[in-house]
Amino acid sequence: MGWIINSLLSILTLVVQHFLSTREKAFWGAVLPVCFVALMMYLRFRGGIDGEKNFWFILTLGTVILLSIWTSGRETLKKRRKKELDKMKSHDLK
């Protein structure tokens, strides 16, 4: 049962990250990666994560995933803006 909750929480986190990454202000997409790193550091120093290799693997993998979603969201926003601008230009030419 615990893995189901962890999976749902992970999926929810990724969905929220994608949503925040496609907002007008770029810093919203940086909120979750920064919080993730802070949480991992907190857990490491409080003894919540055993093993140095486990810690670095989870920290690196999680940060890379969140930052790649952020990058993807910014590219999606750029494409959306360009599409809207092209649409406005085509209406101006008519």
C-alpha distances in whole Angstrom, upper triangle without the diagonal:
4,6,5,7,9,10,11,13,14,16,17,19,20,22,23,25,26,27,29,30,32,34,38,37,36,35,32,30,31,29,25,27,29,26,23,26,27,23,23,27,25,22,25,27,25,24,20,21,22,25,27,26,23,24,26,24,22,24,26,24,22,26,27,25,25,29,29,28,30,33,32,32,35,37,35,37,40,40,40,43,45,44,45,48,49,49,51,54,54,55,57,59,60
4,5,5,6,9,10,11,12,14,15,16,18,20,21,22,25,26,27,28,31,32,36,35,34,32,29,28,28,26,22,24,25,22,20,23,23,20,19,23,22,19,21,24,22,20,17,17,19,22,24,23,20,20,23,21,18,21,23,21,19,23,25,22,23,26,27,25,28,31,30,30,33,35,34,35,39,39,39,41,43,43,44,47,48,48,50,53,53,54,56,58,59
4,5,5,6,8,10,10,12,14,15,16,18,20,21,22,24,25,27,29,31,34,34,32,31,28,26,27,25,21,22,24,22,19,22,23,19,19,22,22,19,21,24,22,21,17,17,19,21,23,22,18,19,21,19,16,19,21,19,17,21,22,20,20,24,24,23,26,28,27,28,31,32,31,33,36,36,36,39,41,41,42,45,46,46,48,50,51,52,54,56,57
4,5,5,6,8,10,11,12,14,15,16,18,20,21,22,24,26,27,29,33,33,31,31,28,26,27,25,21,23,25,22,20,23,24,21,21,25,24,21,24,27,25,24,20,20,22,24,26,25,21,22,24,22,19,21,23,20,18,22,23,20,21,24,24,22,25,28,27,27,30,31,30,32,35,35,35,37,40,39,40,43,44,44,46,49,49,50,52,54,55
4,5,5,6,8,10,10,12,14,15,16,18,20,21,22,24,26,27,31,31,30,28,25,24,24,22,19,21,23,20,18,21,22,18,19,22,21,19,22,24,23,22,18,19,21,24,25,25,21,21,23,21,18,20,22,20,18,21,22,20,19,23,24,22,24,27,26,26,29,31,29,31,34,34,34,36,39,39,39,42,44,43,45,48,48,49,51,53,54
4,6,5,6,9,10,10,12,14,15,16,18,20,21,22,25,26,30,29,28,26,24,22,22,20,17,18,20,17,15,18,19,16,16,19,19,16,19,22,20,19,16,16,18,20,22,21,17,17,20,18,14,16,19,16,14,17,19,16,17,20,21,19,22,25,24,24,27,29,28,29,32,33,33,35,37,37,38,41,43,43,44,47,48,48,51,53,53
4,5,5,6,9,10,11,12,14,15,17,18,20,21,23,25,29,28,27,26,23,21,22,21,17,18,21,19,16,19,21,18,18,21,21,19,21,24,23,23,19,18,21,22,24,22,19,19,21,18,15,17,19,16,14,17,18,15,16,19,19,18,20,23,22,22,25,27,26,27,30,31,30,33,35,35,36,39,40,40,42,45,45,46,48,50,51
4,5,5,6,8,10,10,12,14,15,16,18,20,21,23,27,27,26,25,22,20,21,20,16,18,21,18,17,20,21,18,19,23,22,21,23,26,25,24,21,21,23,25,26,25,22,22,23,21,18,19,21,18,16,18,20,16,16,20,20,18,20,23,22,21,25,26,25,26,29,29,29,32,34,33,34,37,39,38,40,43,43,44,46,48,49
4,5,5,6,9,10,10,12,14,15,16,18,20,22,25,25,24,22,19,18,19,17,13,15,17,15,13,17,18,15,16,19,19,17,20,23,22,22,18,18,21,23,24,23,20,19,21,19,16,17,19,16,13,16,18,15,14,18,19,16,18,21,21,20,23,25,24,25,28,29,28,31,33,33,34,37,38,38,40,42,43,44,46,48,49
4,5,5,6,9,10,10,12,14,15,16,19,21,24,24,22,21,18,16,17,16,12,13,16,14,12,15,17,14,15,18,19,17,19,22,22,22,18,17,20,22,22,21,18,17,18,16,13,14,16,13,10,13,14,11,11,15,15,13,16,19,18,18,21,23,22,23,26,27,27,29,31,32,33,35,37,37,39,41,42,43,45,47,48
4,5,5,6,9,10,11,12,14,15,17,19,23,23,21,21,18,16,18,17,13,15,18,16,14,18,20,18,18,22,22,21,23,26,26,25,22,21,24,25,26,24,21,21,21,19,16,17,18,15,13,15,16,12,12,15,15,13,15,18,17,16,20,21,20,21,24,25,24,27,29,29,30,33,34,34,36,38,39,40,42,44,45
4,5,5,6,8,10,11,12,14,16,17,21,21,20,19,16,15,16,15,12,14,17,15,14,18,19,17,18,22,22,21,23,26,25,26,22,22,25,27,27,26,23,22,23,21,18,18,20,17,14,16,17,14,12,16,16,13,15,18,17,16,19,21,20,21,24,25,24,26,29,28,29,32,33,33,35,38,38,39,41,43,44
4,5,5,6,9,10,10,12,14,16,19,19,17,17,14,12,13,11,8,10,13,11,10,14,15,14,15,18,19,18,20,23,23,23,20,20,23,25,24,24,21,19,20,19,15,15,16,14,11,12,14,11,9,13,14,11,12,16,15,14,17,20,19,19,23,24,23,25,28,28,29,31,33,33,35,37,38,39,41,43,44
4,5,5,6,9,10,10,13,15,18,18,16,16,14,11,13,12,9,11,14,13,12,15,17,16,17,20,21,20,22,25,25,26,22,22,25,26,25,24,21,20,20,18,15,15,16,13,10,12,12,9,7,11,11,8,10,13,12,11,15,17,16,17,20,21,21,23,25,25,26,29,30,31,32,35,36,37,39,41,42
4,5,5,6,9,10,11,13,17,17,16,17,13,11,14,14,11,13,16,16,15,18,20,19,20,23,24,23,26,28,28,29,25,25,28,29,29,28,25,24,24,22,19,19,19,17,14,15,15,12,10,13,13,9,11,14,13,11,14,16,14,16,19,19,19,21,24,23,24,27,28,28,30,33,34,34,36,38,39
4,5,5,6,8,10,11,15,15,14,14,10,9,12,10,9,12,14,13,13,17,18,17,19,22,22,22,24,27,27,28,25,25,28,29,29,28,25,24,24,23,19,19,20,18,14,15,16,13,10,13,14,10,11,14,13,11,14,17,15,15,19,20,19,21,24,24,24,27,29,29,30,33,34,34,36,39,40
4,5,5,6,9,10,14,13,12,11,9,6,9,9,7,9,12,11,11,14,16,16,17,20,21,21,23,25,26,27,24,24,27,28,27,26,23,22,21,20,17,16,17,15,12,12,12,10,7,9,10,7,7,11,11,9,11,14,13,14,17,18,18,20,22,23,23,26,28,28,29,32,33,34,36,38,39
4,6,5,6,9,13,13,12,13,10,8,11,12,10,12,15,15,15,18,20,20,21,23,24,25,26,29,30,30,27,27,30,30,29,28,26,24,24,22,20,19,19,17,14,14,14,11,9,10,10,6,7,9,8,6,9,11,10,11,14,15,15,17,19,20,20,23,24,25,26,29,30,31,33,35,36
4,5,6,7,11,12,11,12,9,8,12,12,11,14,16,16,16,19,21,21,22,25,26,26,28,31,31,32,29,29,32,33,32,31,29,27,27,25,23,22,22,20,17,17,17,14,12,13,13,10,9,12,11,8,10,13,11,11,14,15,14,16,19,19,19,22,24,24,25,28,29,29,31,34,35
4,5,6,9,9,8,9,5,5,8,8,9,11,13,13,15,17,18,19,21,23,24,25,27,29,29,30,28,28,31,32,31,30,28,26,25,25,22,20,21,20,16,15,16,14,11,12,13,10,8,11,11,8,10,13,12,11,14,16,15,16,19,20,20,22,25,25,26,28,30,30,32,34,36
4,6,8,8,7,8,6,4,8,9,10,11,13,15,15,17,19,20,21,23,25,25,27,29,30,31,29,28,31,32,30,29,27,26,25,24,21,20,19,18,16,14,14,13,10,9,10,7,5,8,8,5,6,9,9,8,11,13,13,14,17,18,18,20,23,23,24,26,28,29,30,33,34
4,7,8,8,10,9,8,11,13,13,15,17,18,19,21,23,23,25,27,28,29,31,33,34,35,32,32,35,35,34,33,31,29,28,27,25,23,23,22,19,18,17,16,13,13,13,10,8,9,9,5,6,8,7,6,9,11,10,11,14,15,15,17,19,20,21,23,25,25,27,29,31
4,6,7,9,7,8,11,12,14,16,17,18,19,22,23,24,25,27,28,30,31,33,34,36,33,33,36,37,35,35,33,31,30,29,27,25,25,24,21,20,20,18,15,15,15,13,10,12,12,8,8,11,10,8,11,13,11,11,15,16,15,17,20,20,21,23,25,25,27,29,31
4,6,9,9,10,13,14,16,18,19,20,22,23,24,26,28,29,30,32,34,35,36,38,36,36,39,39,38,37,35,33,32,32,29,27,27,26,24,22,22,21,18,17,17,15,12,13,14,10,9,12,11,8,10,13,11,10,14,15,14,15,18,19,19,21,23,24,24,27,29
4,6,6,8,10,11,14,15,16,17,20,21,22,23,25,26,28,29,31,32,34,35,33,33,37,37,35,35,33,31,30,30,28,25,25,25,22,20,20,20,17,15,17,15,12,13,14,11,10,13,13,10,12,15,14,13,16,19,18,18,22,22,22,24,27,27,28,30,32
4,6,6,7,10,12,13,13,16,17,18,19,21,23,24,26,27,29,30,32,33,31,31,34,34,32,32,30,28,27,27,25,22,22,22,19,17,17,17,14,12,14,12,9,10,12,9,7,11,12,10,11,15,15,14,17,19,19,19,22,24,24,25,28,29,29,32,34
4,5,5,7,10,11,10,13,15,16,16,18,20,21,22,24,26,27,28,30,29,28,32,32,30,30,29,26,25,25,23,20,20,21,18,15,17,17,13,12,14,13,10,12,14,12,11,14,15,13,15,18,18,18,20,23,22,23,26,27,27,29,32,32,33,35,37
4,5,5,8,10,11,12,14,15,16,17,20,21,22,24,25,27,28,30,28,28,31,32,30,30,28,25,25,25,22,20,20,20,17,15,17,16,12,12,14,12,9,12,14,11,11,15,15,13,15,18,18,18,21,22,22,23,26,27,27,29,32,32,33,36,37
4,6,7,8,9,11,12,14,15,17,18,20,21,22,24,26,27,28,26,26,29,29,28,27,26,23,22,22,20,17,17,17,14,12,13,12,9,8,10,9,6,9,10,8,9,12,13,12,14,17,17,17,20,22,22,23,26,27,27,29,31,32,33,36,38
4,6,6,6,9,10,11,12,14,16,17,18,20,21,23,24,26,24,24,27,27,25,25,24,21,20,20,18,15,15,16,13,10,12,12,9,8,11,10,7,10,13,11,11,15,16,15,17,20,20,20,23,25,25,26,29,30,30,32,34,35,36,39,41
4,6,5,6,9,10,11,12,14,16,16,18,20,21,22,24,22,22,26,27,25,25,23,21,20,21,18,15,16,17,13,12,14,14,10,10,14,12,10,13,15,14,14,18,18,17,20,22,22,23,25,27,27,28,31,32,32,34,37,37,38,41,43
4,5,5,6,9,10,10,12,14,15,16,18,20,21,22,20,20,23,24,23,23,20,18,18,18,15,13,14,14,10,9,12,11,7,9,12,11,10,13,15,13,15,18,18,18,21,23,23,24,27,28,28,30,32,33,34,36,38,39,40,42,44
4,5,5,6,9,10,10,12,14,15,16,18,20,21,19,18,21,22,20,20,18,16,15,15,13,10,11,11,8,6,9,9,6,7,10,10,9,12,14,14,15,18,19,19,21,23,24,25,27,29,29,31,33,34,35,37,39,40,41,43,45
4,5,5,6,9,10,11,12,14,15,17,18,20,19,18,21,22,20,21,19,16,15,17,14,11,12,14,11,9,12,13,10,10,14,14,12,15,17,17,17,20,21,21,23,26,26,26,29,31,31,32,35,36,37,38,41,42,42,45,47
4,6,5,6,8,10,10,12,14,15,16,18,16,17,20,21,20,21,19,16,16,17,14,12,14,15,11,10,14,14,11,12,16,15,14,17,19,18,19,22,23,23,25,28,28,28,31,33,33,34,37,38,38,40,42,43,44,47,48
4,5,5,6,9,10,10,12,14,15,16,14,14,17,18,17,17,15,12,13,13,10,8,11,11,8,7,11,11,9,11,14,14,14,17,18,18,19,22,23,23,26,28,28,29,32,33,34,35,37,38,39,41,43,44,45,48,49
4,5,5,6,9,10,10,12,14,15,14,13,16,17,15,16,14,11,11,12,10,7,9,11,9,7,11,12,11,12,15,16,15,17,20,20,21,23,25,25,27,29,30,31,33,35,35,37,39,40,41,43,45,46,47,49,51
4,5,5,6,9,10,11,12,14,13,14,17,18,16,18,16,13,13,15,13,10,13,15,12,11,15,16,14,15,18,18,18,20,23,22,23,26,27,27,29,32,32,33,35,37,37,38,41,42,43,45,47,48,49,51,53
4,5,5,6,8,10,10,12,10,11,15,16,16,17,15,12,13,15,12,10,13,14,11,12,15,16,14,16,19,19,19,22,23,23,24,27,28,28,30,33,33,34,36,38,38,40,42,43,44,46,48,49,50,52,54
4,5,5,6,9,10,10,9,8,12,13,12,13,11,8,9,11,8,7,10,12,10,10,14,15,14,16,18,19,19,22,23,24,25,28,29,29,31,33,34,35,37,39,40,41,43,44,45,47,49,50,51,53,55
4,5,5,6,8,10,10,10,12,13,12,14,13,9,10,13,11,9,12,14,13,12,16,17,16,17,21,21,21,23,26,26,27,30,31,31,33,35,36,37,39,41,42,43,45,46,47,49,51,52,53,55,57
4,5,5,6,9,8,10,13,15,14,16,15,11,13,16,13,12,15,17,15,15,19,20,18,20,23,23,23,26,28,28,29,32,33,33,35,37,38,38,41,43,43,44,47,48,49,51,53,53,54,57,59
4,6,5,6,5,6,10,12,12,14,12,9,12,14,12,11,15,16,14,15,19,19,18,20,23,24,24,27,28,28,30,32,33,34,36,38,38,40,42,43,44,46,48,49,50,52,54,55,56,58,60
4,6,5,6,5,8,9,9,11,10,7,10,12,11,10,14,15,15,15,18,20,19,21,24,24,25,27,29,29,31,33,34,35,37,39,40,41,43,45,45,47,49,50,51,53,55,56,57,59,61
4,5,8,8,10,12,11,14,14,11,13,16,15,13,17,19,18,18,21,23,22,24,26,27,27,30,32,32,33,36,37,37,39,42,42,43,45,47,48,49,51,52,53,55,57,58,59,61,63
4,6,8,10,13,13,16,15,12,15,18,16,15,19,21,19,20,23,24,23,25,28,28,29,31,33,33,34,37,38,38,41,43,43,44,47,48,49,50,53,54,54,56,58,59,60,63,64
4,6,7,10,11,14,12,11,14,16,15,15,18,20,19,20,23,24,24,26,28,29,29,32,34,34,35,38,39,40,42,44,44,45,48,49,50,51,54,55,56,58,59,60,62,64,66
4,7,10,12,14,11,10,13,15,13,13,17,18,16,18,21,21,21,24,26,26,27,30,31,31,33,36,36,37,39,41,42,43,45,46,47,49,51,52,53,55,57,58,59,61,63
4,7,8,10,7,6,10,11,10,11,14,15,14,16,19,19,20,22,24,25,26,28,30,30,32,34,35,36,38,40,41,42,44,45,46,48,50,51,52,54,56,57,59,61,62
4,7,9,7,7,11,12,11,13,16,16,17,19,21,22,23,25,26,27,29,31,32,33,35,37,38,39,41,43,43,45,47,48,49,51,53,54,55,57,59,60,62,63,65
4,6,5,6,9,10,11,12,14,16,17,18,20,21,23,24,26,27,29,30,32,33,35,36,38,39,41,42,44,45,47,48,50,51,53,54,56,57,59,60,62,63,65
4,6,5,6,9,10,11,12,14,15,16,18,20,21,22,24,26,27,28,30,32,33,34,36,37,39,41,42,43,45,46,48,49,51,52,54,55,57,59,60,61,63
4,5,5,6,9,10,10,12,14,15,16,18,20,21,22,24,26,27,28,30,31,33,34,36,37,39,40,42,43,45,46,48,49,51,52,54,55,57,58,60,62
4,6,5,6,8,10,11,12,14,15,16,18,20,21,22,24,26,27,28,30,32,33,34,36,37,39,40,42,43,45,46,48,49,51,52,54,55,57,58,60
4,6,5,6,8,10,11,12,14,15,16,18,20,21,22,24,26,27,28,30,32,33,35,36,37,39,41,42,43,45,46,48,49,51,52,54,55,57,59
4,6,5,6,8,10,10,12,14,15,16,18,20,21,22,24,25,27,28,30,31,33,34,36,37,39,40,42,43,45,46,48,49,51,52,54,55,57
4,5,5,6,8,10,11,12,14,15,16,18,20,21,22,24,26,27,28,30,32,33,34,36,37,39,41,42,43,45,47,48,49,51,52,54,56
4,6,5,6,8,10,11,12,14,15,16,18,20,21,22,24,26,27,28,30,32,33,34,36,37,39,40,42,43,45,46,48,49,51,53,54
4,6,5,6,8,10,11,12,14,16,16,18,20,21,22,24,26,27,29,30,32,33,35,36,37,39,41,42,43,45,47,48,49,51,53
4,6,5,6,9,10,10,12,14,15,16,18,20,21,22,24,26,27,28,30,31,33,34,36,37,39,40,42,43,45,47,48,49,51
4,6,5,6,9,10,11,12,14,15,16,18,20,21,22,24,26,27,29,30,32,33,35,36,37,39,41,42,43,45,47,48,50
4,6,5,6,9,10,11,12,14,15,17,18,20,21,23,25,26,27,29,30,32,33,35,36,37,39,41,42,44,45,47,49
4,5,5,6,8,10,10,12,14,15,16,18,20,21,23,24,26,27,29,30,32,33,35,36,37,39,41,42,43,45,47
4,6,5,6,9,10,10,12,14,15,16,18,20,21,22,24,26,27,28,30,31,33,34,36,37,39,41,42,43,45
4,6,5,6,9,10,11,12,14,15,16,18,20,21,22,24,26,27,29,30,32,33,35,36,37,39,41,42,44
4,5,5,6,9,10,11,12,14,15,17,19,20,21,23,24,26,27,29,30,32,33,35,36,38,39,41,43
4,5,5,6,9,10,11,12,14,15,17,18,20,21,23,24,26,27,29,30,32,33,35,36,37,39,41
4,5,5,6,8,10,11,12,14,15,17,18,20,21,23,24,26,27,29,30,31,33,35,36,38,39
4,5,5,6,9,10,10,12,14,15,16,18,20,21,22,24,26,27,28,30,31,33,35,36,38
4,5,5,6,9,10,11,12,14,15,17,18,20,21,23,24,26,27,29,30,32,33,35,37
4,5,5,6,9,10,11,13,14,15,17,18,20,21,23,24,26,27,29,30,32,33,35
4,5,5,6,9,10,11,12,14,15,17,18,20,21,23,24,26,27,29,30,32,34
4,5,5,6,9,10,10,12,14,15,17,18,20,21,23,24,26,27,29,30,32
4,5,5,6,9,10,11,12,14,15,16,18,20,21,22,24,26,27,29,31
4,5,5,6,9,10,11,12,14,15,16,18,20,21,22,24,26,27,29
4,5,5,6,9,10,11,12,14,15,16,18,20,21,23,24,26,28
4,5,5,6,9,10,11,12,14,15,16,18,20,21,23,24,26
4,5,5,6,9,10,10,12,14,15,16,18,20,21,23,25
4,5,5,6,9,10,10,12,14,15,16,18,20,21,23
4,5,5,6,9,10,11,12,14,15,17,18,20,22
4,5,5,6,9,10,11,12,14,15,16,18,20
4,5,5,6,8,10,10,12,14,15,16,19
4,5,5,6,9,10,11,12,14,15,17
4,5,5,6,9,10,11,12,14,16
4,5,5,6,9,10,10,12,15
4,5,5,6,9,10,11,13
4,5,5,6,9,10,11
4,5,5,6,9,10
4,5,5,6,9
4,5,5,7
4,5,5
4,6
4
